[in-house]
Amino acid sequence: MIAVVKVAGQQYKVEKDQTLYVPHVEGNAGDTLDLEVLLVDTDGKLSVGAGLAAKVKAEILDQVKGDTVIAYKQKRRKGFHKKKGHRTAYTKIKVTSIA
């Protein structure tokens, strides 16, 4: 069984016991999430729409940060340069059930 869910404004194709990284979602490790279901595929039979009876539950495994992204600005011949970096926050989740 495959489902398409919406998490933090992005869509993901998920299966049971799949682990994935999504944009930061509030919660601690061990908390459960109910994800918004957009589509369900059950052995080739598609169900689409907002009124689906399907439920997708996920467990938060960890709150992590991504790799450092460097933003470097420079103006030639002026002696001006600026170096700034940031790390995007992600949540590692595991899909526990699709019902």
C-alpha positions in Angstrom: 0.0 0.0 0.0 1.3 3.4 -1.0 0.1 6.8 0.0 0.9 10.4 -0.9 0.9 12.6 2.1 1.4 16.3 2.7 3.9 17.4 5.4 4.8 21.0 6.0 3.6 22.1 2.6 5.5 19.4 0.7 4.1 16.1 -0.8 5.8 12.7 -0.2 5.1 9.2 -1.5 5.3 6.9 1.5 5.1 3.2 2.3 4.8 1.4 5.7 8.1 1.3 7.7 9.7 4.0 5.4 12.0 6.5 7.0 12.3 10.0 5.6 13.5 13.6 6.4 10.8 16.3 6.2 11.0 20.0 7.0 10.9 20.8 10.7 7.8 19.6 12.5 7.2 20.5 16.1 7.5 17.6 18.5 10.0 15.4 20.4 11.5 12.0 19.6 8.8 9.3 20.2 5.8 11.6 19.5 3.3 10.4 16.8 2.0 12.4 13.9 -1.2 12.1 11.9 -0.3 13.0 8.3 -2.7 14.6 5.8 -3.5 12.0 3.1 -3.9 13.1 -0.6 -3.9 9.7 -2.4 -3.9 6.0 -1.6 -2.9 3.2 -3.9 -4.2 -0.3 -2.8 -3.1 -3.0 -5.3 -3.6 -0.7 -8.3 -6.9 0.8 -7.0 -6.4 4.6 -6.6 -8.4 6.7 -4.1 -8.0 10.4 -4.5 -9.5 13.4 -2.7 -9.9 15.3 0.5 -12.6 13.0 1.9 -10.4 9.9 2.2 -11.0 7.6 5.1 -7.3 6.6 5.1 -5.1 7.4 8.0 -1.3 7.6 7.9 0.5 7.6 11.2 4.2 8.5 11.7 6.6 8.5 14.6 9.2 11.3 15.1 12.6 9.7 15.4 14.9 12.7 15.7 15.2 16.5 15.1 18.3 17.1 12.9 20.0 19.8 11.0 21.1 19.6 7.3 24.5 20.4 5.8 25.9 24.0 6.1 25.0 26.3 3.2 27.4 29.2 2.7 26.2 32.5 1.4 29.2 34.6 0.3 28.9 38.1 -1.0 31.7 40.3 -2.4 32.0 43.5 -4.3 35.1 43.7 -6.4 37.7 46.3 -5.9 35.9 47.7 -2.8 37.3 45.4 -0.1 33.8 44.3 0.9 33.0 40.7 1.5 30.5 38.9 3.8 30.3 35.2 4.6 27.2 33.8 6.2 26.0 30.3 6.7 23.0 28.4 7.9 21.8 24.9 8.6 18.2 24.0 7.7 16.2 22.1 10.4 14.7 18.7 9.5 12.6 16.1 11.3 13.4 12.4 10.8 10.1 10.4 10.8 9.2 6.8 10.3 5.8 5.8 8.8 4.3 3.3 11.2 0.9 2.5 9.6 -1.3 3.2 6.6 -4.9 2.3 7.3 
